[in-house]
C-alpha cells in the first residue's frame, strides 16, 4: 500500500470517527449506576429482600386484622403502620447502600459506646408492661436498645478481627476483647431483662470469633465459663425471670397439666394447634382460625405459626428456602468482598438474619422456651424492621465493591 493510499485511509477513518461523535452529541448516555458492576446493588439479594418483605407484610396483615379490630376497632391498624415502616426502611436501605462501609470501621468503638448508653438509658426510664426495661420512647415510636447492641457487636468484632487478624489466635487479642464486650452487654441485658437477646448476641459473638480465626480451644473454654456463669446466676436468683420462661417448656400438649401450667403453655399450645391444622397445603390465605384471639400476639413472634396454618407445610418450606437463599447470597457477597473487614461485617450481619429465623422457628415449635425472638421481615414492629433494613443496606454497600458478577 502506497503512502498516498495510507494517508487517504487515515483521513476516511478520521472523518468516520468525527461523524459518529457528532451523531452522539446531545444524546445522554443512560447509566444504570444502581446496578452497574463495581458500584451497583447486588440484584439477586435485593430481589430476595423485596420478596420476603412483600410476603411478610401480606402475612402480617392476615395474622393481625382480627386482633387489630378487637383492640383498635380498625382491622388495618397494624398494616398501615407496617407499610409506613417498610417504606421508611426501604429508603434507609437504599441510602445506607451508598455509604462506604469503611466509615463504620472508623467509628466502631463509638457505635459500641452508643449501644452501651442506650442499654443504660432504658434501665433509667420507667418500666414497660411486665416490669421490663427495653424501649426508648420517642413520641408514638420506640426503639429497642438491644437492636442497636446486635449491630454494634457485629461491627466491633468485624473491626477488631480485621485489625488484628494475624493475632486472633491469641488470648489477648482473640478472646478477651470479644469476651469483655459480650459479658458487659449481657450484664446490662440481664437487668432489663432480655434473655433472648443475650442468646443472639452470644451466638453472634461466637460466630464472629470463629470466622476471625480464633482457635477452637478458646471456644471450648468460653463454653465452660458460660456454664459457670449461668450456674452462678441460678444460685443467686438472678435467673428467676428466665426460669419462669422455662415453665411448661415441652409440655404444651400434655393433657394432665394443672391450671397454672395450662396458662403458662397457652400461647405455645395454640401455636402448635395452628401449625398442625395447616397440614400439607394449609387452610388458605386469610383462613386461619387461631388468629381469632386464640393465639396471643399472632402478628409478632408467633406469626410463622399463622403462616403454617394458612399456607401449610409446602408454603412454610418455600418461605424458609427463600430465607436460605438470602443468607446464602449474603455469604457469597461477603466472601467476595475486597477486604477482610467487608468479609467479616457481611458474614456477621447475614448470620444475624439466619440466627433469628432458626431461633424463631424453634420457639414456635416448642423446641426452645417461649422467648421474644421476632421473625425478620414478618413480625410486626418498626424498631426491628428499620434496624433490619439498615443492616441490609450495609450488606448492599459491601456488594458494591465485591468481586461478584451481578446477575
C-alpha positions in Angstrom: 0.0 0.0 0.0 1.4 3.4 -1.1 1.9 6.3 1.2 -0.9 8.2 -0.6 -3.3 5.4 0.0 -2.4 5.1 3.7 -2.9 8.8 4.1 -6.3 8.6 2.4 -7.4 5.7 4.6 -6.5 7.5 7.8 -8.5 10.6 6.6 -11.5 8.4 5.9 -11.2 6.8 9.4 -10.8 10.2 11.0 -14.0 11.5 9.2 -15.9 8.4 10.3 -14.9 8.9 13.9 -16.0 12.5 13.8 -19.3 11.5 12.2 -20.0 9.0 14.9 -19.1 11.5 17.6 -21.3 14.2 16.1 -24.2 11.8 15.8 -23.9 11.0 19.5 -23.8 14.7 20.6 -26.9 15.7 22.5 -27.7 12.2 23.4 -27.4 11.4 27.1 -25.9 8.1 27.9 -28.1 6.1 30.2 -26.1 4.7 33.1 -27.9 2.4 35.5 -25.5 3.2 38.3 -27.6 1.3 40.8 -27.0 -2.0 39.0 -23.5 -1.5 37.4 -20.8 -3.9 38.4 -18.4 -2.4 40.9 -20.8 0.3 42.1 -24.2 -1.2 41.8 -26.5 -3.2 44.1 -26.5 -7.0 44.1 -29.7 -7.7 42.1 -30.5 -11.2 43.5 -30.0 -10.0 47.1 -32.3 -7.0 46.5 -35.0 -9.2 44.8 -34.9 -11.6 47.7 -35.4 -8.8 50.2 -38.4 -7.5 48.2 -39.9 -10.9 48.0 -39.6 -11.6 51.7 -40.8 -8.1 52.6 -43.9 -8.5 50.3 -44.8 -11.9 51.7 -44.1 -10.7 55.3 -46.4 -7.7 55.1 -49.1 -9.8 53.5 -48.9 -12.5 56.2 -48.6 -9.8 58.9 -51.9 -8.3 57.8 -53.6 -11.7 57.5 -52.5 -12.6 61.0 -53.2 -9.2 62.6 -56.6 -7.9 61.3 -58.7 -9.7 63.9 -56.7 -8.6 66.9 -56.3 -5.1 65.3 -60.1 -4.8 65.1 -60.6 -6.1 68.6 -58.0 -3.8 70.2 -58.3 -0.7 68.0 -61.6 -1.0 66.1 -59.5 -0.8 62.9 -58.6 -4.0 61.0 -55.9 -2.1 59.1 -54.2 -0.7 62.2 -51.1 -2.8 62.1 -50.9 -2.9 58.3 -50.9 0.8 58.0 -48.0 1.2 60.5 -46.0 -1.7 59.0 -46.4 -0.3 55.5 -45.0 3.0 56.8 -42.1 1.3 58.5 -41.4 -0.7 55.3 -41.4 2.4 53.1 -39.0 4.2 55.5 -36.9 1.0 55.8 -36.5 0.7 52.0 -35.4 4.3 51.8 -33.0 3.8 54.7 -31.6 0.6 53.0 -31.1 2.4 49.7 -29.4 5.4 51.4 -27.1 3.3 53.5 -26.1 1.2 50.5 -24.5 4.3 49.1 -22.4 4.9 52.2 -18.9 3.4 52.0 -19.0 0.6 54.7 -15.4 1.5 55.7 -16.8 4.5 57.6 -18.2 2.0 60.1 -14.7 0.7 60.5 -13.6 4.1 61.8 -16.5 4.6 64.2 -16.9 1.0 65.5 -15.8 1.9 69.1 -18.2 5.0 69.1 -21.1 2.9 67.9 -20.4 0.3 70.5 -20.3 3.1 73.2 -23.7 4.4 71.9 -25.1 0.9 72.3 -24.0 0.9 76.0 -25.6 4.3 76.6 -28.8 3.1 75.1 -28.8 0.0 77.3 -28.2 2.1 80.4 -30.8 4.6 79.4 -33.6 2.0 79.2 -32.8 1.0 82.8 -33.3 4.6 83.9 -36.6 5.0 82.0 -39.9 3.8 83.5 -40.5 0.1 83.1 -43.0 -1.2 80.4 -45.6 -3.8 80.7 -44.4 -6.8 82.7 -41.8 -4.8 84.5 -39.2 -5.0 81.7 -36.9 -2.1 80.6 -36.4 -2.4 76.8 -37.8 0.5 74.9 -36.6 4.1 74.4 -39.8 6.0 73.6 -39.7 8.8 71.0 -43.3 10.1 70.8 -45.5 7.3 69.4 -42.4 5.4 68.2 -40.0 3.4 70.3 -36.7 1.7 69.6 -35.3 -1.4 71.4 -31.9 -0.7 72.7 -31.0 -4.3 72.2 -31.4 -3.8 68.4 -28.5 -1.3 68.5 -26.4 -3.7 70.5 -26.7 -6.5 68.0 -25.3 -4.4 65.2 -22.7 -2.8 67.4 -21.3 -6.1 68.5 -21.1 -7.5 64.9 -19.4 -4.2 63.8 -16.9 -4.2 66.7 -16.0 -7.8 66.2 -15.5 -7.2 62.4 -13.4 -4.1 63.2 -11.3 -6.0 65.7 -10.9 -9.2 63.7 -9.8 -7.3 60.6 -7.4 -5.1 62.5 -5.7 -7.9 64.5 -6.4 -10.8 62.2 -2.9 -12.2 62.5 -3.1 -12.3 66.3 -6.7 -13.6 66.7 -5.4 -17.0 67.7 -4.1 -15.5 71.0 -5.9 -15.0 74.3 -5.1 -11.3 74.5 -6.4 -10.3 71.0 -8.7 -13.1 70.0 -10.6 -13.9 73.2 -10.5 -11.2 75.8 -11.9 -8.3 73.7 -14.8 -10.3 72.4 -15.5 -11.8 75.9 -15.4 -8.3 77.5 -17.9 -6.9 75.0 -20.2 -9.9 75.4 -20.1 -10.0 79.2 -20.6 -6.3 79.7 -23.5 -6.2 77.2 -25.1 -9.3 78.6 -24.9 -7.9 82.1 -26.9 -4.9 81.1 -29.4 -7.1 79.2 -29.9 -9.2 82.4 -31.0 -6.1 84.2 -33.7 -5.4 81.6 -34.2 -8.4 81.5 -33.9 -9.6 77.9 -32.5 -13.2 77.8 -33.4 -13.9 74.2 -31.2 -11.1 73.0 -28.4 -12.5 75.2 -28.7 -15.8 73.4 -28.5 -14.0 70.0 -25.5 -11.7 70.8 -23.7 -14.7 72.4 -24.1 -16.8 69.2 -23.2 -13.8 67.0 -20.0 -13.2 69.1 -19.0 -16.9 68.8 -19.6 -16.8 65.0 -17.6 -13.6 64.6 -14.7 -15.0 66.7 -14.7 -18.2 64.7 -14.6 -16.6 61.3 -12.0 -14.1 62.6 -9.6 -17.0 63.2 -9.9 -17.8 66.9 -8.7 -21.2 68.0 -11.4 -23.8 68.8 -9.8 -24.5 72.2 -10.7 -20.9 73.3 -14.4 -21.5 72.3 -14.4 -24.6 74.5 -13.0 -22.7 77.4 -15.7 -20.0 76.8 -18.4 -22.6 76.9 -17.2 -23.9 80.2 -17.1 -20.3 81.5 -20.6 -19.6 80.3 -21.9 -22.7 82.0 -20.3 -21.5 85.3 -21.9 -18.0 84.9 -25.3 -19.5 84.3 -24.9 -21.7 87.4 -23.9 -18.6 89.4 -26.9 -16.6 88.2 -29.2 -19.5 89.0 -27.8 -19.9 92.6 -28.1 -16.1 93.2 -31.7 -16.0 91.9 -30.9 -13.6 89.0 -32.3 -16.2 86.6 -35.8 -16.0 88.1 -37.3 -14.4 85.0 -35.6 -16.8 82.7 -36.7 -19.8 84.8 -40.3 -18.6 84.6 -40.0 -18.8 80.8 -38.8 -22.4 81.1 -42.1 -23.3 82.9 -44.0 -25.6 80.6 -41.3 -25.9 78.0 -42.0 -29.1 76.1 -45.3 -29.7 77.9 -47.7 -27.7 75.8 -49.6 -30.7 74.5 -49.7 -32.7 77.8 -53.2 -33.4 79.0 -52.6 -33.6 82.7 -51.5 -30.0 83.4 -52.6 -28.0 86.4 -54.3 -24.6 85.8 -51.1 -22.6 86.3 -49.1 -24.8 83.8 -52.1 -24.7 81.4 -52.0 -20.9 81.4 -48.2 -20.9 81.1 -48.3 -23.0 78.0 -51.4 -21.3 76.4 -49.5 -19.4 73.7 -47.2 -22.3 72.7 -50.1 -24.8 72.6 -52.2 -22.6 70.3 -49.1 -22.1 68.1 -48.8 -25.9 67.8 -52.5 -26.2 67.0 -52.1 -23.6 64.2 -49.1 -25.5 62.8 -50.8 -28.9 62.9 -54.1 -27.7 61.4 -52.3 -26.3 58.4 -51.5 -29.7 57.1 -49.6 -30.0 53.8 -51.2 -27.1 51.8 -52.8 -25.0 54.5 -56.3 -23.7 55.1 -55.8 -20.9 52.6 -54.6 -17.3 52.8 -56.7 -15.4 55.4 -58.4 -18.6 56.6 -56.5 -19.1 59.9 -58.7 -19.9 62.9 -56.1 -19.5 65.7 -55.6 -15.8 64.9 -59.1 -15.0 66.1 -57.9 -14.3 69.7 -56.8 -17.9 70.4 -53.1 -17.3 69.7 -51.9 -14.2 71.6 -49.9 -11.6 69.6 -50.2 -13.5 66.3 -48.6 -10.6 64.4 -45.4 -10.7 66.4 -43.1 -13.5 67.4 -45.6 -16.3 66.6 -46.6 -15.1 63.1 -44.9 -18.1 61.4 -47.5 -20.3 63.2 -50.2 -18.5 61.2 -48.1 -18.9 58.1 -48.0 -22.6 58.6 -51.8 -22.7 59.3 -52.7 -20.7 56.2 -50.0 -21.9 53.7 -49.3 -25.3 55.1 -46.0 -27.2 55.2 -45.4 -26.5 51.5 -45.8 -22.7 51.9 -43.7 -22.7 55.0 -40.9 -24.6 53.4 -40.9 -22.3 50.4 -40.5 -19.3 52.7 -37.7 -20.9 54.6 -36.0 -21.7 51.3 -36.2 -18.0 50.3 -34.6 -17.1 53.7 -31.9 -19.7 53.0 -31.3 -18.1 49.6 -31.0 -14.7 51.2 -28.4 -16.0 53.7 -26.5 -17.8 51.0 -26.4 -14.8 48.8 -25.3 -12.6 51.7 -22.5 -15.0 52.5 -21.4 -15.1 48.8 -21.3 -11.3 48.7 -19.3 -11.2 52.0 -16.7 -13.8 51.0 -16.0 -11.9 47.8 -15.6 -8.6 49.4 -12.3 -6.9 48.7 -11.1 -6.6 52.2 -11.2 -8.6 55.5 -13.4 -6.0 57.2 -16.1 -6.3 54.5 -16.0 -10.1 54.7 -16.4 -10.2 58.5 -19.1 -7.4 58.6 -21.1 -9.0 55.9 -20.9 -12.5 57.4 -21.9 -11.2 60.8 -25.0 -9.3 59.6 -26.1 -12.2 57.3 -25.6 -14.6 60.3 -27.9 -12.4 62.3 -30.8 -13.0 59.9 -30.2 -16.7 59.8 -30.0 -17.0 63.6 -33.2 -15.1 64.2 -35.1 -17.2 61.7 -33.8 -20.5 63.2 -34.5 -19.4 66.8 -37.9 -18.1 65.9 -38.9 -21.4 64.3 -37.6 -23.4 67.3 -39.6 -21.3 69.7 -43.0 -21.6 67.9 -42.5 -25.4 67.6 -41.6 -25.6 71.3 -38.1 -26.8 70.7 -36.9 -23.7 72.7 -38.6 -21.9 75.6 -41.1 -19.2 74.7 -38.9 -16.1 74.3 -39.3 -12.8 72.4 -37.5 -13.5 69.1 -39.0 -11.8 66.1 -39.1 -13.3 62.6 -37.2 -11.0 60.1 -39.4 -9.2 57.5 -42.6 -10.8 59.0 -43.1 -9.8 62.6 -44.8 -6.5 63.3 -42.6 -3.7 64.7 -40.9 -0.6 63.4 -37.8 -0.8 65.5 -36.8 -4.3 64.4 -37.8 -3.7 60.8 -35.9 -0.4 60.4 -32.8 -1.9 62.1 -33.0 -4.9 59.8 -33.3 -2.8 56.6 -30.3 -0.7 57.8 -28.3 -3.9 58.1 -29.4 -5.0 54.6 -28.2 -1.6 53.3 -24.8 -2.2 54.9 -24.6 -5.6 53.2 -25.5 -4.0 49.9 -22.8 -1.4 50.5 -20.4 -4.3 50.7 -21.8 -5.8 47.5 -21.0 -2.6 45.6 -17.3 -3.4 45.8 -17.5 -7.2 46.0 -15.7 -9.2 43.3 -19.0 -10.8 42.3 -20.7 -10.6 38.9 -24.1 -9.0 39.2 -26.8 -11.1 37.6 
